[in-house]
Amino acid sequence: MSDLVVTADSGATSGRLMVGDAVFPCALGRAGLIRATEKREGDGGTPLGIWPLRRLFYRPDRLPTPETGLVSVPLTPQHGWCDAPADSAYNRLVTLPYPASHEEMWRQDAVYDLVVELGYNDDPVQPGSGSAIFLHIARDGYLPTEGCVALAEADLLAVLRLCGPESRMIIRRAD
């Protein structure tokens, strides 16, 4: 299976995702690419580095099970992602309702209709070093993310077909 290589210029909030011979435009965090050692919760940076693709979550009410070699998990309205650094479930999937700060994974917009969990800050989790770094669907116009990498839905579906358990996302500066 293929690695996904994301490149962008310093300070850019958009870049390119390459897999095999294919190249796709992508959105990045509002703070651009930053060193993983400098990443902090809520800073809007996309962390440089090599991150395994853990699993795919998808909205079964909006999409059929995507074709991919990744573990695929259908989302439910009870899925959330903890972003509270002091909580024991920080940077983990949680069941809603959840008492600490969290993101809802079942969103009204289409951004998380397809969302791949990246293995960033999860082995082990470092409280406050950033959570919920995903590969997901881009907003119209490739608006910046909160630190994730985002592709058009059709592009993400094409990329997912090339992904398997050994696939990684490599995020690096182009300049």
SEFI-97686 format. One record per atom (N, C-alpha, C): residue number from 1; residue in one letter; atom name; x, z, y. Coordinates in steps of 0.001 Angstrom, whole numbers, plus 500000, padded with zeros to 6 digits. Atoms other than C-alpha are relative to their C-alpha. Layout:
REM residues N
NUM | A | CA | X | Z | Y
...
***
This chain:
REM residues 175
1 | M | N | 500833 | 500000 | 498820
1 | M | CA | 500000 | 500000 | 500000
1 | M | C | 500881 | 500000 | 501249
2 | S | N | 499247 | 500276 | 498779
2 | S | CA | 501034 | 499383 | 503570
2 | S | C | 500105 | 501187 | 500945
3 | D | N | 499861 | 499080 | 498882
3 | D | CA | 502391 | 501517 | 506374
3 | D | C | 499360 | 499362 | 501226
4 | L | N | 500569 | 500418 | 498733
4 | L | CA | 500676 | 501293 | 509745
4 | L | C | 501013 | 500376 | 501071
5 | V | N | 498990 | 499751 | 498986
5 | V | CA | 503162 | 500959 | 512614
5 | V | C | 499358 | 499824 | 501374
6 | V | N | 500566 | 500010 | 498653
6 | V | CA | 501950 | 501858 | 516102
6 | V | C | 501152 | 500035 | 500995
7 | T | N | 498975 | 500018 | 498953
7 | T | CA | 504111 | 500936 | 519093
7 | T | C | 499336 | 499869 | 501365
8 | A | N | 500460 | 500108 | 498619
8 | A | CA | 503640 | 501289 | 522823
8 | A | C | 501169 | 500289 | 500914
9 | D | N | 499001 | 499684 | 498989
9 | D | CA | 505695 | 501428 | 525979
9 | D | C | 499802 | 501433 | 500483
10 | S | N | 500096 | 498643 | 499446
10 | S | CA | 506438 | 504796 | 527578
10 | S | C | 498881 | 500065 | 501023
11 | G | N | 501079 | 499786 | 499058
11 | G | CA | 503420 | 506110 | 529452
11 | G | C | 498757 | 499172 | 499754
12 | A | N | 501151 | 500863 | 500260
12 | A | CA | 501067 | 503504 | 527993
12 | A | C | 498895 | 500746 | 499258
13 | T | N | 501134 | 499426 | 500716
13 | T | CA | 497582 | 504476 | 526832
13 | T | C | 499398 | 498994 | 499026
14 | S | N | 500386 | 500973 | 501020
14 | S | CA | 497264 | 501370 | 524679
14 | S | C | 501271 | 499421 | 499396
15 | G | N | 498840 | 500544 | 500685
15 | G | CA | 499544 | 499711 | 522196
15 | G | C | 499579 | 499005 | 498942
16 | R | N | 500237 | 500919 | 501100
16 | R | CA | 499721 | 497678 | 519012
16 | R | C | 500131 | 500755 | 498687
17 | L | N | 499904 | 499476 | 501358
17 | L | CA | 499052 | 498653 | 515423
17 | L | C | 500300 | 498808 | 499103
18 | M | N | 499597 | 501070 | 500897
18 | M | CA | 500872 | 496474 | 512900
18 | M | C | 499903 | 500492 | 498559
19 | V | N | 500045 | 499722 | 501435
19 | V | CA | 500151 | 496418 | 509191
19 | V | C | 500210 | 498662 | 499305
20 | G | N | 499632 | 501290 | 500578
20 | G | CA | 501781 | 493729 | 507114
20 | G | C | 500293 | 499016 | 501116
21 | D | N | 499821 | 501016 | 498968
21 | D | CA | 501643 | 490528 | 509193
21 | D | C | 498949 | 500076 | 501097
22 | A | N | 501096 | 499905 | 499029
22 | A | CA | 498549 | 491603 | 511116
22 | A | C | 500363 | 500951 | 501146
23 | V | N | 499770 | 499179 | 498809
23 | V | CA | 498697 | 493018 | 514658
23 | V | C | 498657 | 500182 | 500697
24 | F | N | 501274 | 499673 | 499364
24 | F | CA | 495763 | 494781 | 516325
24 | F | C | 500254 | 500805 | 501270
25 | P | N | 499903 | 499125 | 498836
25 | P | CA | 495337 | 496224 | 519826
25 | P | C | 499425 | 501375 | 499660
26 | C | N | 500504 | 498650 | 500249
26 | C | CA | 494819 | 499995 | 519835
26 | C | C | 500041 | 500831 | 501273
27 | A | N | 500004 | 499017 | 498914
27 | A | CA | 493987 | 502792 | 522229
27 | A | C | 500812 | 501199 | 499547
28 | L | N | 499199 | 498802 | 500257
28 | L | CA | 496235 | 505857 | 522481
28 | L | C | 499506 | 501113 | 500912
29 | G | N | 500372 | 498856 | 499190
29 | G | CA | 495997 | 509266 | 524097
29 | G | C | 500179 | 499760 | 501488
30 | R | N | 499972 | 500147 | 498538
30 | R | CA | 495397 | 509586 | 527840
30 | R | C | 501352 | 500374 | 500591
31 | A | N | 498656 | 499639 | 499539
31 | A | CA | 498908 | 511107 | 528170
31 | A | C | 501075 | 499109 | 499374
32 | G | N | 499038 | 500894 | 500641
32 | G | CA | 500541 | 508300 | 526147
32 | G | C | 500671 | 500652 | 498801
33 | L | N | 499249 | 499498 | 501147
33 | L | CA | 503095 | 508901 | 523405
33 | L | C | 500877 | 501174 | 500431
34 | I | N | 499164 | 498837 | 499706
34 | I | CA | 504814 | 512297 | 523328
34 | I | C | 500689 | 500473 | 498728
35 | R | N | 499296 | 499425 | 501155
35 | R | CA | 507311 | 514039 | 521069
35 | R | C | 499099 | 501019 | 499322
36 | A | N | 500833 | 499060 | 500746
36 | A | CA | 505570 | 515966 | 518324
36 | A | C | 500380 | 501444 | 500303
37 | T | N | 499555 | 498624 | 499702
37 | T | CA | 507675 | 519035 | 519175
37 | T | C | 499483 | 500493 | 501350
38 | E | N | 500532 | 499641 | 498682
38 | E | CA | 506172 | 518962 | 522693
38 | E | C | 498480 | 499973 | 500049
39 | K | N | 501462 | 500135 | 500052
39 | K | CA | 502552 | 518363 | 521609
39 | K | C | 499345 | 501366 | 500075
40 | R | N | 500770 | 498770 | 499849
40 | R | CA | 500064 | 521061 | 522666
40 | R | C | 498513 | 499676 | 499971
41 | E | N | 501449 | 500178 | 500072
41 | E | CA | 496348 | 521512 | 522141
41 | E | C | 499459 | 499558 | 501357
42 | G | N | 500674 | 500466 | 498800
42 | G | CA | 494362 | 519515 | 524686
42 | G | C | 500837 | 499206 | 500971
43 | D | N | 499131 | 500704 | 499043
43 | D | CA | 497329 | 517686 | 526260
43 | D | C | 499736 | 498501 | 500084
44 | G | N | 500325 | 501420 | 499954
44 | G | CA | 495969 | 514213 | 525463
44 | G | C | 501098 | 499074 | 499538
45 | G | N | 498892 | 500825 | 500474
45 | G | CA | 499233 | 513008 | 523934
45 | G | C | 499836 | 499574 | 498557
46 | T | N | 499944 | 500494 | 501373
46 | T | CA | 499600 | 510888 | 520817
46 | T | C | 501394 | 500308 | 499469
47 | P | N | 498682 | 499549 | 500461
47 | P | CA | 502413 | 512423 | 518730
47 | P | C | 500825 | 498917 | 499303
48 | L | N | 499050 | 500887 | 500656
48 | L | CA | 505423 | 510291 | 517845
48 | L | C | 500351 | 500578 | 498631
49 | G | N | 499584 | 499523 | 501316
49 | G | CA | 506440 | 510481 | 514189
49 | G | C | 499396 | 499184 | 498875
50 | I | N | 500509 | 500646 | 501215
50 | I | CA | 505486 | 509525 | 510651
50 | I | C | 498996 | 500953 | 499381
51 | W | N | 501089 | 499137 | 500445
51 | W | CA | 502136 | 510888 | 509478
51 | W | C | 499275 | 499366 | 498818
52 | P | N | 500770 | 500532 | 501124
52 | P | CA | 500499 | 510451 | 506063
52 | P | C | 498523 | 499843 | 500372
53 | L | N | 501435 | 500163 | 499838
53 | L | CA | 496924 | 509216 | 505931
53 | L | C | 499343 | 500881 | 498932
54 | R | N | 500538 | 499016 | 500943
54 | R | CA | 495047 | 512141 | 504331
54 | R | C | 498717 | 499532 | 499320
55 | R | N | 501280 | 500429 | 500561
55 | R | CA | 491458 | 510901 | 503896
55 | R | C | 499180 | 499336 | 501098
56 | L | N | 500921 | 500699 | 499112
56 | L | CA | 488756 | 508749 | 505424
56 | L | C | 498659 | 500718 | 499984
57 | F | N | 501374 | 499531 | 499863
57 | F | CA | 485496 | 510194 | 506724
57 | F | C | 499203 | 498824 | 500576
58 | Y | N | 500834 | 501086 | 499481
58 | Y | CA | 482609 | 507792 | 507382
58 | Y | C | 498547 | 500439 | 500074
59 | R | N | 501420 | 499711 | 499808
59 | R | CA | 478969 | 507858 | 508518
59 | R | C | 499199 | 499167 | 499009
60 | P | N | 500720 | 500780 | 501011
60 | P | CA | 476953 | 506844 | 505436
60 | P | C | 498643 | 499481 | 500492
61 | D | N | 501264 | 500506 | 499452
61 | D | CA | 473811 | 506386 | 507554
61 | D | C | 500217 | 498757 | 500856
62 | R | N | 499694 | 501157 | 499155
62 | R | CA | 475580 | 503695 | 509605
62 | R | C | 500827 | 498936 | 499301
63 | L | N | 499099 | 500929 | 500677
63 | L | CA | 478084 | 502095 | 507195
63 | L | C | 499981 | 500239 | 498497
64 | P | N | 499784 | 499774 | 501432
64 | P | CA | 478441 | 501477 | 503465
64 | P | C | 501392 | 500601 | 499797
65 | T | N | 498678 | 499452 | 500291
65 | T | CA | 481420 | 503149 | 501788
65 | T | C | 501045 | 498912 | 500238
66 | P | N | 498996 | 501030 | 499697
66 | P | CA | 484420 | 501271 | 503244
66 | P | C | 500912 | 499717 | 498807
67 | E | N | 499040 | 500396 | 501022
67 | E | CA | 486779 | 499373 | 500969
67 | E | C | 501367 | 500522 | 500415
68 | T | N | 498702 | 499410 | 499690
68 | T | CA | 489999 | 501410 | 500907
68 | T | C | 500535 | 500719 | 498770
69 | G | N | 499374 | 499197 | 501045
69 | G | CA | 492468 | 503118 | 498602
69 | G | C | 500099 | 501465 | 500385
70 | L | N | 499986 | 498597 | 499570
70 | L | CA | 492125 | 506347 | 500617
70 | L | C | 498825 | 500756 | 499400
71 | V | N | 501136 | 499155 | 500376
71 | V | CA | 489966 | 509242 | 499489
71 | V | C | 498965 | 499855 | 501109
72 | S | N | 501065 | 500203 | 499016
72 | S | CA | 486612 | 508618 | 501219
72 | S | C | 498967 | 501108 | 499889
73 | V | N | 500932 | 498876 | 499950
73 | V | CA | 484313 | 511442 | 502307
73 | V | C | 498845 | 499631 | 500926
74 | P | N | 501120 | 500255 | 499096
74 | P | CA | 480793 | 510802 | 503628
74 | P | C | 499789 | 501196 | 500924
75 | L | N | 500259 | 498932 | 499047
75 | L | CA | 480209 | 512789 | 506808
75 | L | C | 498558 | 500484 | 499904
76 | T | N | 501334 | 499426 | 499855
76 | T | CA | 477242 | 515100 | 507269
76 | T | C | 499931 | 500654 | 501377
77 | P | N | 500110 | 499317 | 498705
77 | P | CA | 475868 | 516747 | 510422
77 | P | C | 500654 | 501382 | 500002
78 | Q | N | 499377 | 498681 | 500084
78 | Q | CA | 477480 | 519983 | 509177
78 | Q | C | 501527 | 499963 | 500076
79 | H | N | 498544 | 500098 | 499921
79 | H | CA | 481047 | 518667 | 509454
79 | H | C | 500497 | 500211 | 501432
80 | G | N | 499338 | 499775 | 498727
80 | G | CA | 483212 | 519954 | 512292
80 | G | C | 501500 | 500091 | 499780
81 | W | N | 498544 | 499882 | 500086
81 | W | CA | 486932 | 520203 | 513075
81 | W | C | 500424 | 501085 | 500981
82 | C | N | 499647 | 498853 | 499171
82 | C | CA | 488337 | 523501 | 514390
82 | C | C | 501171 | 499660 | 500925
83 | D | N | 498933 | 500236 | 499019
83 | D | CA | 490373 | 523186 | 517610
83 | D | C | 500359 | 501280 | 500763
84 | A | N | 499690 | 498698 | 499389
84 | A | CA | 490728 | 526916 | 518392
84 | A | C | 501314 | 500515 | 499431
85 | P | N | 498684 | 499629 | 500524
85 | P | CA | 494457 | 527759 | 518082
85 | P | C | 500074 | 501378 | 499342
86 | A | N | 499931 | 498652 | 500566
86 | A | CA | 493823 | 531446 | 517311
86 | A | C | 499170 | 500169 | 498731
87 | D | N | 500873 | 499897 | 501171
87 | D | CA | 491348 | 530705 | 514498
87 | D | C | 500762 | 499642 | 498722
88 | S | N | 499313 | 500251 | 501280
88 | S | CA | 492456 | 530756 | 510850
88 | S | C | 499736 | 498594 | 499466
89 | A | N | 500325 | 501362 | 500457
89 | A | CA | 490820 | 527323 | 510327
89 | A | C | 500487 | 498936 | 500992
90 | Y | N | 499500 | 500945 | 499006
90 | Y | CA | 492696 | 525692 | 513239
90 | Y | C | 500515 | 498724 | 499330
91 | N | N | 499641 | 501330 | 500481
91 | N | CA | 493176 | 521949 | 512658
91 | N | C | 499542 | 499758 | 498564
92 | R | N | 500586 | 500178 | 501331
92 | R | CA | 490945 | 522020 | 509592
92 | R | C | 498527 | 499615 | 500135
93 | L | N | 501416 | 500290 | 500131
93 | L | CA | 487558 | 520682 | 508562
93 | L | C | 499256 | 501314 | 499835
94 | V | N | 500822 | 498793 | 500109
94 | V | CA | 484889 | 523375 | 509007
94 | V | C | 498544 | 499594 | 499823
95 | T | N | 501437 | 500199 | 500164
95 | T | CA | 481205 | 523708 | 508195
95 | T | C | 499275 | 500599 | 501197
96 | L | N | 500768 | 499562 | 498839
96 | L | CA | 478831 | 523958 | 511145
96 | L | C | 498688 | 500653 | 499558
97 | P | N | 499406 | 499475 | 498774
97 | P | CA | 477619 | 526090 | 512679
97 | P | C | 501279 | 500780 | 499705
98 | Y | N | 498725 | 499310 | 500140
98 | Y | CA | 481104 | 527524 | 513194
98 | Y | C | 500239 | 500808 | 501272
99 | P | N | 499923 | 499134 | 498818
99 | P | CA | 481872 | 530453 | 515521
99 | P | C | 501106 | 499659 | 501002
100 | A | N | 498887 | 500313 | 499097
100 | A | CA | 485182 | 529213 | 516980
100 | A | C | 499824 | 498578 | 500574
101 | S | N | 500046 | 501318 | 499374
101 | S | CA | 485743 | 526152 | 519195
101 | S | C | 500271 | 498919 | 498953
102 | H | N | 499879 | 501078 | 500986
102 | H | CA | 485371 | 522901 | 517262
102 | H | C | 499448 | 498699 | 500576
103 | E | N | 500585 | 501312 | 499732
103 | E | CA | 484603 | 519199 | 517461
103 | E | C | 498924 | 499764 | 498969
104 | E | N | 500988 | 500454 | 500971
104 | E | CA | 481472 | 517826 | 515856
104 | E | C | 500458 | 498643 | 499475
105 | M | N | 499575 | 501265 | 500594
105 | M | CA | 482385 | 515061 | 513424
105 | M | C | 498845 | 498988 | 499948
106 | W | N | 501202 | 500843 | 500033
106 | W | CA | 478805 | 513693 | 513302
106 | W | C | 499600 | 499757 | 501455
107 | R | N | 500165 | 500245 | 498568
107 | R | CA | 478770 | 512118 | 516755
107 | R | C | 498895 | 498981 | 500260
108 | Q | N | 501027 | 500964 | 499600
108 | Q | CA | 476075 | 510217 | 518618
108 | Q | C | 500613 | 498634 | 500312
109 | D | N | 499340 | 501292 | 499786
109 | D | CA | 478563 | 507554 | 519705
109 | D | C | 500599 | 499551 | 498660
110 | A | N | 499489 | 500561 | 501259
110 | A | CA | 480239 | 505369 | 517078
110 | A | C | 501458 | 500335 | 499733
111 | V | N | 498557 | 499772 | 500077
111 | V | CA | 483780 | 506699 | 517597
111 | V | C | 500434 | 500573 | 498643
112 | Y | N | 499650 | 499398 | 501285
112 | Y | CA | 483784 | 508791 | 514403
112 | Y | C | 499170 | 499430 | 498840
113 | D | N | 500669 | 500620 | 501148
113 | D | CA | 481710 | 506431 | 512253
113 | D | C | 501013 | 499726 | 498889
114 | L | N | 498853 | 500119 | 500909
114 | L | CA | 485114 | 505769 | 510630
114 | L | C | 501103 | 500837 | 500617
115 | V | N | 498940 | 499151 | 499450
115 | V | CA | 487785 | 508437 | 511063
115 | V | C | 500958 | 500396 | 498880
116 | V | N | 498966 | 499678 | 500984
116 | V | CA | 491043 | 508835 | 509153
116 | V | C | 500773 | 501218 | 500500
117 | E | N | 499221 | 498794 | 499703
117 | E | CA | 492637 | 512282 | 509118
117 | E | C | 501479 | 499690 | 499808
118 | L | N | 498555 | 500169 | 500114
118 | L | CA | 496341 | 511992 | 509873
118 | L | C | 500629 | 501338 | 499645
119 | G | N | 499310 | 498781 | 500414
119 | G | CA | 498741 | 514512 | 508340
119 | G | C | 500888 | 500538 | 501094
120 | Y | N | 499273 | 499419 | 498877
120 | Y | CA | 499792 | 515796 | 511756
120 | Y | C | 499656 | 501490 | 500107
121 | N | N | 500151 | 498551 | 499822
121 | N | CA | 500305 | 519578 | 512193
121 | N | C | 499105 | 500627 | 498933
122 | D | N | 500824 | 499426 | 501072
122 | D | CA | 498851 | 520417 | 508814
122 | D | C | 500799 | 500559 | 498830
123 | D | N | 499223 | 499565 | 501163
123 | D | CA | 501753 | 521306 | 506526
123 | D | C | 501360 | 500551 | 500422
124 | P | N | 501128 | 499094 | 499754
124 | P | CA | 502010 | 523996 | 507750
124 | P | C | 499425 | 499781 | 501399
125 | V | N | 500626 | 500041 | 498688
125 | V | CA | 499631 | 524291 | 510681
125 | V | C | 500753 | 500935 | 500949
126 | Q | N | 499378 | 499205 | 498937
126 | Q | CA | 501318 | 525515 | 513881
126 | Q | C | 498943 | 500203 | 501090
127 | P | N | 501051 | 499764 | 499000
127 | P | CA | 498691 | 527176 | 516123
127 | P | C | 500410 | 499511 | 501385
128 | G | N | 499768 | 500491 | 498643
128 | G | CA | 498435 | 525424 | 519483
128 | G | C | 500768 | 498699 | 500101
129 | S | N | 499182 | 501219 | 499964
129 | S | CA | 500492 | 522358 | 518490
129 | S | C | 499199 | 498715 | 499884
130 | G | N | 500850 | 501185 | 500024
130 | G | CA | 497529 | 519991 | 518467
130 | G | C | 499175 | 499908 | 498741
131 | S | N | 500927 | 500122 | 501126
131 | S | CA | 494538 | 519345 | 516267
131 | S | C | 499210 | 498701 | 500105
132 | A | N | 500907 | 501152 | 500048
132 | A | CA | 492207 | 516536 | 515230
132 | A | C | 500686 | 498709 | 500465
133 | I | N | 499319 | 501262 | 499715
133 | I | CA | 494759 | 513718 | 515463
133 | I | C | 499568 | 499021 | 498911
134 | F | N | 500658 | 500917 | 500928
134 | F | CA | 492874 | 510854 | 513865
134 | F | C | 500296 | 498545 | 500354
135 | L | N | 500153 | 501433 | 499781
135 | L | CA | 492698 | 507092 | 513494
135 | L | C | 498500 | 499769 | 499966
136 | H | N | 501452 | 500157 | 499957
136 | H | CA | 489165 | 506185 | 514590
136 | H | C | 499616 | 498749 | 500775
137 | I | N | 500516 | 501172 | 499300
137 | I | CA | 486976 | 503562 | 516257
137 | I | C | 500213 | 500167 | 501506
138 | A | N | 499751 | 499994 | 498555
138 | A | CA | 487893 | 502655 | 519836
138 | A | C | 498700 | 499867 | 500785
139 | R | N | 501090 | 500219 | 499044
139 | R | CA | 485509 | 502892 | 522755
139 | R | C | 500152 | 498592 | 500587
140 | D | N | 499935 | 501303 | 499337
140 | D | CA | 484635 | 499658 | 524540
140 | D | C | 501101 | 500022 | 501054
141 | G | N | 498920 | 500097 | 499026
141 | G | CA | 487584 | 498516 | 526623
141 | G | C | 501250 | 500766 | 499608
142 | Y | N | 498840 | 499246 | 500485
142 | Y | CA | 490026 | 500570 | 524515
142 | Y | C | 500369 | 501119 | 500964
143 | L | N | 499745 | 498855 | 499124
143 | L | CA | 489647 | 503583 | 526787
143 | L | C | 500909 | 500995 | 499287
144 | P | N | 499093 | 499028 | 500633
144 | P | CA | 492283 | 506291 | 526186
144 | P | C | 499237 | 501045 | 499189
145 | T | N | 500544 | 498968 | 500880
145 | T | CA | 491667 | 508887 | 523491
145 | T | C | 500522 | 501367 | 500454
146 | E | N | 499489 | 498643 | 499740
146 | E | CA | 492365 | 512626 | 523452
146 | E | C | 501325 | 500244 | 499270
147 | G | N | 498731 | 499884 | 500718
147 | G | CA | 495534 | 511941 | 521403
147 | G | C | 500008 | 499206 | 498708
148 | C | N | 500133 | 500784 | 501228
148 | C | CA | 494274 | 509782 | 518557
148 | C | C | 500444 | 498556 | 500222
149 | V | N | 499816 | 501442 | 499973
149 | V | CA | 494902 | 506127 | 517714
149 | V | C | 498636 | 499405 | 499680
150 | A | N | 501334 | 500560 | 500205
150 | A | CA | 491763 | 503974 | 517954
150 | A | C | 500042 | 498478 | 499991
151 | L | N | 500104 | 501451 | 500187
151 | L | CA | 490937 | 500428 | 516836
151 | L | C | 498549 | 499560 | 500108
152 | A | N | 501342 | 500568 | 500097
152 | A | CA | 487923 | 498138 | 517115
152 | A | C | 499517 | 500194 | 498558
153 | E | N | 500551 | 499725 | 501332
153 | E | CA | 485577 | 498762 | 514181
153 | E | C | 500410 | 498953 | 498969
154 | A | N | 499637 | 501060 | 500958
154 | A | CA | 486219 | 495382 | 512513
154 | A | C | 501477 | 500069 | 499645
155 | D | N | 498565 | 499875 | 500257
155 | D | CA | 489979 | 495872 | 512876
155 | D | C | 500287 | 501201 | 499110
156 | L | N | 499790 | 498806 | 500820
156 | L | CA | 489810 | 499384 | 511430
156 | L | C | 499560 | 499746 | 498564
157 | L | N | 500437 | 500334 | 501368
157 | L | CA | 487819 | 498113 | 508436
157 | L | C | 501032 | 499115 | 499297
158 | A | N | 498965 | 500862 | 500588
158 | A | CA | 490472 | 495413 | 507864
158 | A | C | 501233 | 500820 | 499627
159 | V | N | 498841 | 499142 | 500272
159 | V | CA | 493274 | 498003 | 508095
159 | V | C | 499727 | 500900 | 498798
160 | L | N | 500328 | 499092 | 501109
160 | L | CA | 491490 | 500381 | 505707
160 | L | C | 500136 | 499316 | 498646
161 | R | N | 499872 | 500734 | 501267
161 | R | CA | 491437 | 497676 | 503015
161 | R | C | 501441 | 499947 | 499516
162 | L | N | 498575 | 500062 | 500341
162 | L | CA | 495259 | 497741 | 503099
162 | L | C | 500611 | 501381 | 499754
163 | C | N | 499490 | 498626 | 500098
163 | C | CA | 495578 | 501553 | 502888
163 | C | C | 499767 | 500613 | 498636
164 | G | N | 500106 | 499257 | 501246
164 | G | CA | 496201 | 503731 | 499874
164 | G | C | 500613 | 501371 | 500162
165 | P | N | 499521 | 498622 | 499924
165 | P | CA | 497388 | 507229 | 499021
165 | P | C | 501409 | 500158 | 500553
166 | E | N | 498620 | 499915 | 499512
166 | E | CA | 501000 | 506455 | 499975
166 | E | C | 500149 | 499464 | 501422
167 | S | N | 499917 | 500582 | 498649
167 | S | CA | 500164 | 504825 | 503330
167 | S | C | 500322 | 501073 | 501031
168 | R | N | 499626 | 499101 | 498906
168 | R | CA | 501607 | 506376 | 506475
168 | R | C | 499771 | 499288 | 501319
169 | M | N | 500027 | 500549 | 498662
169 | M | CA | 501165 | 505911 | 510181
169 | M | C | 501320 | 500368 | 500663
170 | I | N | 498738 | 499815 | 499312
170 | I | CA | 504457 | 505456 | 512014
170 | I | C | 499736 | 499724 | 501477
171 | I | N | 500252 | 500143 | 498559
171 | I | CA | 504074 | 506049 | 515762
171 | I | C | 501336 | 500087 | 500723
172 | R | N | 498696 | 500040 | 499323
172 | R | CA | 507046 | 505004 | 517889
172 | R | C | 499896 | 499246 | 501327
173 | R | N | 499935 | 500699 | 498718
173 | R | CA | 507973 | 503793 | 521352
173 | R | C | 500528 | 498581 | 499788
174 | A | N | 499540 | 501394 | 500071
174 | A | CA | 508412 | 500052 | 521829
174 | A | C | 501245 | 499808 | 500859
175 | D | N | 498870 | 500216 | 499100
175 | D | CA | 510937 | 500462 | 524657
175 | D | C | 501152 | 500938 | 499697
***
